[in-house]
Amino acid sequence: MTHKPTLQGVPNEPEPSHDDEQAKETDNTVEYKSAIEEAFHINEARLQATLHLAEANYAQLERTKSQLRAIIDASQEAMLFLSPGGRPLKVNARFTDFFGLDDTTVLSQSANELTALLKGLFVDAVLQDRSLTWGTTDQEHIFREQQVQVEPTRREFDFSSLPVMNVDQTCIGRLYVWHDATHERAVDRIKSGFVSMVSHELRTPLTSIKGYIDLLLTDETLGELSELQREFLGIARSNALRLGSLVNDLLDLSSMESGKI
């Protein structure tokens, strides 16, 4: 008889016990918590680094603002910065010195209130009113004018205004600048007066010199002149005429500077 091979049974693997499953679940939970804690610490470290960077940037920004403020306040010109709607945004220390207005008072004014406040400080109130109200609506032109302050101290100003553009070429307001030209104008008036006085003083003797030279050249009763004498007198007369022309130019210049021409 042929015997068929018999299949020997493979021993069955032992069924995992409840304790083993619980231990495995505990290990997984520990690993998960550990990963969560590690991720939390990493995020916390990143957050702290970001906060430190933000604090450093803020401190740098405050230093820059302080430096810019100090530079603007050190300027010898009074400065006023208005929004496109005409509301005051910034003034420097020289502005408060010139006009006797503290920055808190100025910055709390509306556009109309500020215009009325400044109008009373200048001789030409209409000019000041037009400069402030018209200028805020213009986003292109730079204009310059002369103004005279009467309160609290008399000063003469070279007044100018220009639009201020953002980095994207958007108009963010208009800057007004008052340059105190009182001393310069006084010196100019002294110079013009001196030039005018000297010119008038020179004109009289030059007229006399030219008259006597003409008399010598034309009046035969004074005696006959040689050719050499006539030549010398002609040179003297030519130079007298040149000096007279220069004196007239100086007088015209003095008249133009004084506004007569």
URMO-V221774 format. One record per residue. N is the residue number from 0. RES is the residue in one letter. SS is DSSP state (alpha for helix, beta for strand, coil for the rest). PSI is psi in whole degrees, -180 to 180 (* if undefined). Layout:
[[N & RES & SS & PSI] [N & RES & SS & PSI]]
This chain:
[[0 & M & coil & 144] [1 & T & coil & 126] [2 & H & coil & 132] [3 & K & coil & 136] [4 & P & coil & 142] [5 & T & coil & 143] [6 & L & coil & 122] [7 & Q & coil & 134] [8 & G & coil & 137] [9 & V & coil & 132] [10 & P & coil & 133] [11 & N & coil & 138] [12 & E & coil & 146] [13 & P & coil & 137] [14 & E & coil & 133] [15 & P & coil & 139] [16 & S & coil & 166] [17 & H & alpha & -35] [18 & D & alpha & -40] [19 & D & alpha & -43] [20 & E & alpha & -39] [21 & Q & alpha & -38] [22 & A & alpha & -42] [23 & K & alpha & -41] [24 & E & alpha & -37] [25 & T & alpha & -43] [26 & D & alpha & -43] [27 & N & alpha & -40] [28 & T & alpha & -41] [29 & V & alpha & -45] [30 & E & alpha & -40] [31 & Y & alpha & -45] [32 & K & alpha & -40] [33 & S & alpha & -42] [34 & A & alpha & -39] [35 & I & alpha & -45] [36 & E & alpha & -40] [37 & E & alpha & -43] [38 & A & alpha & -38] [39 & F & alpha & -45] [40 & H & alpha & -39] [41 & I & alpha & -46] [42 & N & alpha & -37] [43 & E & alpha & -41] [44 & A & alpha & -41] [45 & R & alpha & -41] [46 & L & alpha & -42] [47 & Q & alpha & -40] [48 & A & alpha & -40] [49 & T & alpha & -41] [50 & L & alpha & -43] [51 & H & alpha & -41] [52 & L & alpha & -42] [53 & A & alpha & -40] [54 & E & alpha & -40] [55 & A & alpha & -42] [56 & N & alpha & -39] [57 & Y & alpha & -42] [58 & A & alpha & -41] [59 & Q & alpha & -40] [60 & L & alpha & -42] [61 & E & alpha & -39] [62 & R & alpha & -42] [63 & T & alpha & -44] [64 & K & alpha & -40] [65 & S & alpha & -41] [66 & Q & alpha & -44] [67 & L & alpha & -41] [68 & R & alpha & -43] [69 & A & alpha & -39] [70 & I & alpha & -45] [71 & I & alpha & -41] [72 & D & alpha & -24] [73 & A & coil & -10] [74 & S & coil & 146] [75 & Q & coil & -5] [76 & E & coil & 144] [77 & A & beta & 135] [78 & M & beta & 138] [79 & L & beta & 128] [80 & F & beta & 121] [81 & L & beta & 147] [82 & S & coil & 166] [83 & P & coil & -24] [84 & G & coil & -2] [85 & G & coil & 7] [86 & R & coil & 136] [87 & P & beta & 133] [88 & L & beta & -38] [89 & K & beta & 145] [90 & V & beta & 155] [91 & N & coil & 177] [92 & A & alpha & -35] [93 & R & alpha & -33] [94 & F & alpha & -47] [95 & T & alpha & -34] [96 & D & alpha & -45] [97 & F & alpha & -45] [98 & F & alpha & 0] [99 & G & coil & 29] [100 & L & coil & 123] [101 & D & coil & 155] [102 & D & alpha & -32] [103 & T & alpha & -42] [104 & T & alpha & -44] [105 & V & alpha & -46] [106 & L & alpha & -15] [107 & S & coil & -3] [108 & Q & coil & 150] [109 & S & coil & 175] [110 & A & alpha & -46] [111 & N & alpha & -39] [112 & E & alpha & -40] [113 & L & alpha & -42] [114 & T & alpha & -45] [115 & A & alpha & -35] [116 & L & alpha & -42] [117 & L & alpha & -28] [118 & K & alpha & -35] [119 & G & coil & -6] [120 & L & coil & -8] [121 & F & beta & 156] [122 & V & coil & -51] [123 & D & coil & 88] [124 & A & alpha & -33] [125 & V & alpha & -41] [126 & L & alpha & -44] [127 & Q & alpha & -42] [128 & D & alpha & -46] [129 & R & alpha & -38] [130 & S & alpha & -40] [131 & L & alpha & -43] [132 & T & alpha & -40] [133 & W & alpha & -36] [134 & G & alpha & -34] [135 & T & alpha & -25] [136 & T & alpha & -11] [137 & D & coil & 126] [138 & Q & coil & 14] [139 & E & coil & -47] [140 & H & coil & 148] [141 & I & coil & 125] [142 & F & beta & 152] [143 & R & beta & 139] [144 & E & beta & 171] [145 & Q & beta & 134] [146 & Q & beta & 152] [147 & V & beta & 123] [148 & Q & beta & 140] [149 & V & coil & -26] [150 & E & coil & 142] [151 & P & coil & -12] [152 & T & coil & 145] [153 & R & coil & 124] [154 & R & beta & 156] [155 & E & beta & 129] [156 & F & beta & 146] [157 & D & beta & 110] [158 & F & beta & 131] [159 & S & beta & 160] [160 & S & beta & 145] [161 & L & beta & 150] [162 & P & beta & 150] [163 & V & beta & 124] [164 & M & beta & 145] [165 & N & coil & 177] [166 & V & coil & -27] [167 & D & coil & 19] [168 & Q & coil & 28] [169 & T & coil & 133] [170 & C & beta & 122] [171 & I & beta & 3] [172 & G & beta & -168] [173 & R & beta & 137] [174 & L & beta & 132] [175 & Y & beta & 135] [176 & V & beta & 130] [177 & W & beta & 114] [178 & H & beta & 123] [179 & D & beta & 108] [180 & A & coil & 20] [181 & T & alpha & -51] [182 & H & alpha & -41] [183 & E & alpha & -43] [184 & R & alpha & -39] [185 & A & alpha & -43] [186 & V & alpha & -41] [187 & D & alpha & -41] [188 & R & alpha & -39] [189 & I & alpha & -44] [190 & K & alpha & -45] [191 & S & alpha & -41] [192 & G & alpha & -40] [193 & F & alpha & -45] [194 & V & alpha & -42] [195 & S & alpha & -44] [196 & M & alpha & -48] [197 & V & alpha & -40] [198 & S & alpha & -43] [199 & H & alpha & -38] [200 & E & alpha & -32] [201 & L & alpha & -30] [202 & R & alpha & -40] [203 & T & alpha & -53] [204 & P & alpha & -32] [205 & L & alpha & -39] [206 & T & alpha & -40] [207 & S & alpha & -44] [208 & I & alpha & -48] [209 & K & alpha & -39] [210 & G & alpha & -44] [211 & Y & alpha & -36] [212 & I & alpha & -43] [213 & D & alpha & -37] [214 & L & alpha & -43] [215 & L & alpha & -35] [216 & L & alpha & -24] [217 & T & alpha & -27] [218 & D & coil & 109] [219 & E & alpha & -17] [220 & T & alpha & -16] [221 & L & alpha & -6] [222 & G & coil & 159] [223 & E & coil & 138] [224 & L & coil & 141] [225 & S & coil & 167] [226 & E & alpha & -38] [227 & L & alpha & -40] [228 & Q & alpha & -42] [229 & R & alpha & -38] [230 & E & alpha & -45] [231 & F & alpha & -43] [232 & L & alpha & -35] [233 & G & alpha & -40] [234 & I & alpha & -43] [235 & A & alpha & -41] [236 & R & alpha & -41] [237 & S & alpha & -42] [238 & N & alpha & -33] [239 & A & alpha & -41] [240 & L & alpha & -39] [241 & R & alpha & -45] [242 & L & alpha & -38] [243 & G & alpha & -39] [244 & S & alpha & -40] [245 & L & alpha & -41] [246 & V & alpha & -42] [247 & N & alpha & -39] [248 & D & alpha & -41] [249 & L & alpha & -39] [250 & L & alpha & -40] [251 & D & alpha & -41] [252 & L & alpha & -42] [253 & S & alpha & -39] [254 & S & alpha & -39] [255 & M & alpha & -42] [256 & E & alpha & -32] [257 & S & coil & -5] [258 & G & coil & 5] [259 & K & coil & -26] [260 & I & coil & *]]
